[in-house]
Amino acid sequence: MAITTSAKKALRQSKRKKAMNDLRKKAIRASLKDVRLAKKGDTKAIAAAYKAIDKALKTGLLKKNTAARRKSKVARSLKVS
């Protein structure tokens, strides 16, 4: 357990960051599941997935190429042929 005040503060901060990261990850998983269940050309599903991925990228949860790869996969899966 943390003893010094700075260690206690660091523990509080890391718990807060973990909670936000978990929410972002959950949002990504939910939006990707919606994409899998969506019909071809569903723009709302694409927009929701892109939004979740971009927010995760902005906060540093995903790396740049990972985000690009996931967005590309979303676009390919809902592409109208």
C-alpha distances in whole Angstrom, upper triangle without the diagonal:
4,6,10,11,12,9,8,12,12,9,12,15,14,14,17,18,18,19,22,23,23,25,27,27,28,31,32,33,34,37,38,38,41,42,43,45,47,50,52,52,49,48,46,44,44,43,40,39,39,38,34,35,35,32,30,32,32,28,27,27,30,32,35,37,35,36,39,40,38,41,44,43,43,46,48,47,49,51,55,57
4,6,8,9,5,5,9,9,8,10,13,12,13,16,17,17,19,22,22,23,25,27,27,29,31,33,33,35,37,38,39,41,43,44,45,47,51,52,52,49,48,46,44,44,42,40,39,39,37,34,34,34,31,29,31,30,27,26,26,29,31,34,36,35,35,39,40,38,40,43,43,43,46,48,47,49,51,55,57
4,7,8,7,7,10,11,11,13,15,16,16,19,20,21,23,25,26,27,29,31,31,33,35,36,37,39,41,42,43,45,46,47,49,51,54,55,55,53,51,49,47,47,46,43,42,42,40,37,37,38,35,33,34,33,29,29,29,32,34,37,40,38,39,42,43,42,44,47,47,47,50,51,51,52,55,58,61
4,5,5,6,9,10,11,13,14,15,17,19,20,21,23,25,26,27,29,30,31,33,35,36,37,39,41,42,43,45,47,48,50,51,55,56,55,53,51,49,47,47,45,43,42,42,39,37,37,37,34,32,33,32,28,28,29,32,33,36,39,38,38,42,43,42,43,46,47,47,49,51,51,52,55,58,61
4,5,5,6,9,10,11,12,14,15,17,18,20,21,23,24,26,27,29,30,32,33,35,36,38,39,41,42,44,45,47,48,49,53,54,53,51,49,47,45,45,43,41,40,40,37,35,35,35,32,30,32,30,27,27,27,31,32,35,38,37,37,40,42,41,42,45,46,45,48,50,50,51,53,57,59
4,5,5,6,9,10,10,12,14,15,16,18,20,21,22,24,26,27,28,30,32,33,34,36,37,39,40,42,43,45,47,48,51,52,51,49,47,45,43,43,41,39,38,37,35,33,33,32,29,28,29,27,24,24,25,28,29,32,35,34,34,37,39,38,39,42,43,43,45,48,48,49,51,54,57
4,5,5,6,9,10,10,12,14,15,16,18,20,21,22,24,26,26,28,30,31,32,34,36,37,38,40,42,43,45,46,50,50,50,48,46,44,42,42,40,38,37,37,34,32,32,32,29,27,28,27,23,23,23,27,28,31,34,33,33,36,37,36,38,41,41,41,44,46,46,47,50,53,56
4,5,5,6,9,10,11,13,14,15,17,19,20,21,23,25,26,27,29,30,32,33,35,36,38,39,41,42,44,45,49,50,49,47,45,43,41,41,40,37,36,36,34,31,32,32,28,27,28,27,23,24,24,27,29,32,35,33,33,37,38,37,38,42,42,41,44,46,46,47,49,53,55
4,5,5,6,9,10,11,12,14,16,17,18,20,21,23,24,26,27,29,30,32,33,35,36,38,39,41,42,43,47,48,47,45,43,40,39,39,37,34,34,34,31,29,29,29,26,24,26,24,21,21,22,25,27,30,33,32,31,35,36,35,36,40,40,39,42,44,44,45,47,51,53
4,5,5,6,9,10,10,12,14,15,16,18,20,21,22,24,26,27,28,30,31,33,34,36,37,39,41,42,45,46,45,43,41,39,37,37,35,33,32,32,30,27,27,27,24,22,23,22,18,19,19,22,24,27,30,28,28,32,33,32,34,37,37,37,40,42,42,43,45,48,51
4,5,5,6,9,10,10,12,14,15,16,19,20,21,22,24,26,27,28,30,31,33,35,36,37,39,40,44,45,45,42,41,38,37,37,35,32,31,32,29,27,27,27,24,22,24,23,19,19,19,23,25,28,30,29,29,32,33,32,34,37,37,36,39,41,41,42,45,48,51
4,6,5,6,9,10,11,13,14,15,17,19,20,21,23,25,26,27,29,31,32,33,35,37,38,39,43,44,43,41,39,36,35,35,34,31,30,30,28,25,26,26,23,21,23,22,18,19,19,23,25,28,31,29,28,32,33,32,33,36,36,36,38,41,40,41,44,47,50
4,5,5,6,9,10,11,12,14,16,17,18,20,21,23,24,26,27,29,30,32,33,35,36,37,41,42,41,39,37,34,33,33,31,28,28,28,25,23,23,23,20,18,20,19,15,16,16,20,22,25,28,26,25,29,30,29,30,34,34,33,36,38,38,39,41,45,47
4,5,5,6,9,10,10,12,14,15,16,18,20,21,22,24,26,27,28,30,31,33,34,36,39,40,40,37,36,33,32,32,30,27,26,27,24,22,22,22,19,17,19,18,14,14,14,18,20,23,25,24,24,27,28,27,28,32,32,31,34,36,36,37,40,43,46
4,5,5,6,9,10,10,12,14,15,16,18,20,21,22,24,26,27,29,30,32,33,34,38,39,39,36,35,33,31,31,30,27,26,27,24,21,22,23,19,18,20,19,16,16,15,19,22,25,27,25,24,28,29,27,29,32,32,31,34,36,36,36,39,43,45
4,5,5,6,9,10,11,13,14,16,17,19,20,21,23,25,26,27,29,31,32,33,37,38,37,34,33,30,29,29,27,24,24,24,22,19,20,20,17,16,18,17,13,15,14,18,21,23,26,24,23,27,28,26,27,31,31,30,33,35,34,35,38,41,44
4,5,5,6,9,10,11,12,14,15,17,18,20,21,23,24,26,27,29,30,31,35,36,35,33,31,29,27,27,25,23,22,22,20,17,17,18,14,13,15,14,10,11,11,14,17,20,23,21,20,24,25,23,24,28,28,27,30,32,32,33,35,38,41
4,5,5,6,9,10,10,12,14,15,16,18,20,21,22,24,26,27,29,30,33,35,34,32,31,28,26,26,25,22,21,22,20,17,17,18,15,13,16,16,12,12,11,14,17,20,22,20,20,23,24,22,24,27,27,26,29,31,31,32,34,38,40
4,6,5,6,9,10,11,12,14,15,16,18,20,21,23,24,26,27,28,32,33,33,30,29,27,25,25,24,21,20,21,19,16,17,18,15,13,16,16,13,14,12,16,19,22,24,21,21,24,25,23,24,28,27,26,29,31,30,31,34,37,40
4,5,5,6,9,10,11,12,14,15,17,18,20,21,23,25,26,27,30,31,31,28,27,24,22,23,21,18,18,18,16,13,14,15,11,10,13,13,10,12,10,13,17,19,22,19,18,22,23,20,21,25,25,24,26,29,28,29,31,35,37
4,5,5,6,9,10,11,12,14,15,17,18,20,21,23,25,26,29,30,30,27,26,24,22,21,20,18,16,17,15,12,12,13,11,8,11,12,9,9,7,10,14,16,19,16,15,19,20,18,19,22,22,21,24,27,26,27,30,33,36
4,5,5,6,9,10,11,12,14,15,16,18,20,21,23,24,28,29,29,27,26,23,21,21,21,17,16,18,16,12,13,15,13,10,14,15,12,13,10,12,16,19,20,17,17,20,21,18,20,23,22,21,25,27,25,26,29,33,35
4,5,5,6,9,10,10,12,14,15,16,18,20,21,22,26,27,27,24,23,20,19,19,18,15,14,16,14,10,12,14,11,10,14,14,12,14,11,13,17,19,21,18,17,20,21,18,19,23,22,20,23,26,24,25,28,31,34
4,5,5,6,9,10,11,12,14,15,17,19,20,21,24,25,25,22,21,19,17,17,16,13,12,13,11,7,9,10,8,6,10,11,9,11,8,10,14,16,18,15,13,17,17,15,16,19,19,17,20,23,22,22,25,28,31
4,5,5,6,9,10,11,12,14,15,17,19,20,23,24,24,22,21,19,17,17,17,14,12,13,12,9,9,12,10,8,11,13,11,12,8,9,13,16,17,13,12,16,16,13,15,18,17,16,19,21,20,21,24,28,30
4,5,5,6,9,10,11,12,14,15,17,18,22,23,24,21,21,18,16,17,16,13,12,14,13,9,11,14,12,11,14,16,14,15,12,13,17,19,20,16,15,18,18,15,16,20,18,17,20,22,20,21,24,27,30
4,6,5,6,9,10,10,12,14,15,16,20,21,21,18,17,15,12,13,13,9,9,11,10,6,9,11,10,9,13,14,13,15,12,13,16,18,19,16,14,17,17,14,14,18,17,15,18,20,19,19,22,25,28
4,5,5,6,9,10,10,12,14,15,18,19,19,17,16,14,12,12,12,9,7,9,9,5,6,10,9,8,11,13,13,14,11,10,14,15,16,12,11,14,13,10,11,14,13,12,15,17,16,16,19,23,25
4,6,5,6,9,10,11,13,14,18,19,20,18,18,16,13,13,14,11,9,12,12,9,10,13,13,11,14,17,16,16,13,13,16,18,18,14,13,16,15,11,13,16,14,12,16,17,15,16,20,23,25
4,5,5,6,9,10,11,12,16,18,18,16,16,14,11,12,13,10,9,12,12,9,11,14,14,13,16,18,18,19,16,16,19,20,21,17,16,18,17,14,14,17,15,13,16,18,16,16,20,22,25
4,5,5,6,9,10,10,14,15,15,12,12,10,7,9,9,6,5,9,9,7,9,12,12,12,15,17,17,18,16,15,18,18,19,16,14,15,15,11,11,14,13,10,13,15,13,13,16,19,22
4,5,5,6,9,10,13,14,15,13,13,12,8,9,11,9,6,9,11,9,9,13,14,13,15,18,19,19,16,15,17,18,17,14,12,14,13,9,10,12,10,8,11,13,10,11,15,18,20
4,5,5,6,9,12,14,15,13,15,13,10,11,13,11,9,13,14,12,13,17,17,16,19,21,22,22,19,18,21,21,21,17,16,18,16,13,13,15,13,10,14,15,12,12,16,19,21
4,5,5,6,10,12,13,10,12,10,6,9,11,9,8,12,13,12,13,17,17,17,19,22,22,23,20,20,22,22,22,19,17,18,18,14,14,16,13,10,13,15,12,11,15,17,20
4,5,5,8,9,10,8,10,9,6,7,10,9,7,10,13,12,13,16,17,17,19,21,22,23,20,19,21,21,20,17,15,16,15,11,11,12,10,7,9,11,8,7,11,14,16
4,6,8,10,12,11,13,13,9,10,14,13,11,14,16,15,15,19,20,19,21,24,25,25,22,20,22,22,21,18,17,18,16,13,13,14,11,9,11,11,8,9,12,14,17
4,7,10,12,10,13,12,9,12,14,13,12,16,18,17,18,21,22,22,24,26,27,27,25,23,26,26,25,22,20,21,19,16,16,17,14,12,14,14,10,10,14,15,17
4,7,8,6,10,9,7,9,12,12,11,14,16,16,17,20,21,22,23,26,27,28,25,24,26,25,24,22,20,20,19,16,15,16,14,11,12,13,9,8,11,12,15
4,6,6,10,10,9,11,14,14,14,16,19,19,20,22,24,25,26,28,30,30,28,26,28,27,26,24,22,22,21,18,17,17,15,12,12,12,9,7,10,9,12
4,6,9,11,10,10,13,15,14,16,19,19,20,22,24,25,25,28,30,30,28,26,27,26,25,23,21,20,19,17,15,15,13,11,10,10,8,5,6,6,9
4,6,9,9,8,11,13,13,14,17,18,19,20,23,24,24,26,28,29,28,25,27,25,24,23,20,19,19,17,14,14,14,11,9,10,9,5,6,5,9
4,6,6,7,9,10,11,13,15,16,17,19,21,22,23,25,27,28,26,24,26,25,24,23,20,19,19,17,14,15,14,11,10,12,10,7,9,9,13
4,5,5,6,9,10,10,12,14,15,16,18,20,21,22,24,26,24,23,24,23,23,21,18,18,18,16,13,14,14,11,10,13,12,9,10,11,15
4,5,5,6,9,10,10,12,14,15,17,18,20,21,23,24,23,22,24,23,23,22,18,19,19,16,14,16,16,12,12,15,14,11,13,14,18
4,5,5,6,9,10,11,12,14,16,17,18,20,22,23,21,20,22,21,21,19,16,17,17,14,12,14,13,9,10,13,11,9,12,14,17
4,6,5,6,9,10,11,12,14,15,16,18,20,21,20,18,20,18,18,17,14,14,14,11,9,11,10,7,7,10,10,8,10,12,16
4,5,5,6,9,10,10,12,14,15,16,18,20,19,18,19,18,19,17,14,14,16,13,10,13,13,10,10,14,13,11,13,15,19
4,6,5,6,9,10,11,12,14,15,17,19,17,16,19,18,19,17,14,15,16,13,11,14,14,11,12,15,14,13,15,18,21
4,5,5,6,9,10,11,12,14,16,17,15,14,16,15,16,14,11,12,12,9,8,11,11,8,10,13,12,11,14,17,20
4,6,5,6,8,10,10,12,14,15,14,13,14,13,14,13,9,10,11,9,6,10,11,8,9,13,13,12,14,17,20
4,6,5,6,9,10,10,12,14,14,13,15,14,16,14,11,12,14,12,10,13,14,12,13,17,17,16,18,21,24
4,6,5,6,9,10,11,12,11,11,13,14,15,13,10,12,14,11,10,14,14,12,14,17,17,16,19,22,25
4,6,5,6,9,10,11,9,8,10,10,11,9,6,9,10,8,7,11,12,10,13,15,16,16,18,21,24
4,5,5,6,9,10,10,9,10,9,12,11,7,9,12,10,9,13,14,13,14,17,18,18,20,23,26
4,5,5,6,9,9,9,11,12,14,13,10,13,15,13,12,16,17,16,17,21,21,21,23,26,29
4,5,5,6,5,6,9,10,12,10,8,12,13,12,12,16,16,15,18,20,20,21,23,27,29
4,6,5,6,5,6,7,10,9,6,9,12,11,11,14,16,16,17,20,21,21,23,27,29
4,6,8,8,9,9,13,12,10,13,15,15,14,17,19,18,20,23,24,24,25,29,31
4,6,8,10,11,14,14,12,15,17,16,16,20,21,20,22,25,26,26,28,31,34
4,5,7,9,12,11,10,14,16,15,16,19,20,20,22,24,25,26,28,31,34
4,7,10,12,10,10,13,14,13,15,18,18,18,21,23,23,24,26,30,32
4,7,8,6,6,10,11,10,12,15,15,16,18,20,20,22,24,27,29
4,6,5,6,9,10,11,12,14,16,17,18,20,21,23,24,28,30
4,6,5,6,9,10,11,12,14,16,17,18,20,22,22,26,28
4,5,5,6,9,10,10,12,14,15,16,18,20,21,24,26
4,5,5,6,9,10,11,12,14,15,17,19,20,24,25
4,5,5,6,9,10,11,12,14,15,17,18,22,24
4,6,5,6,9,10,11,12,14,16,16,20,21
4,6,5,6,9,10,11,12,15,15,19,20
4,5,5,6,9,10,11,13,14,18,20
4,5,5,6,9,10,11,12,16,18
4,5,5,6,9,10,10,14,15
4,5,5,6,9,10,14,15
4,5,5,6,8,12,14
4,6,5,6,10,12
4,6,5,9,10
4,6,9,10
4,6,9
4,6
4
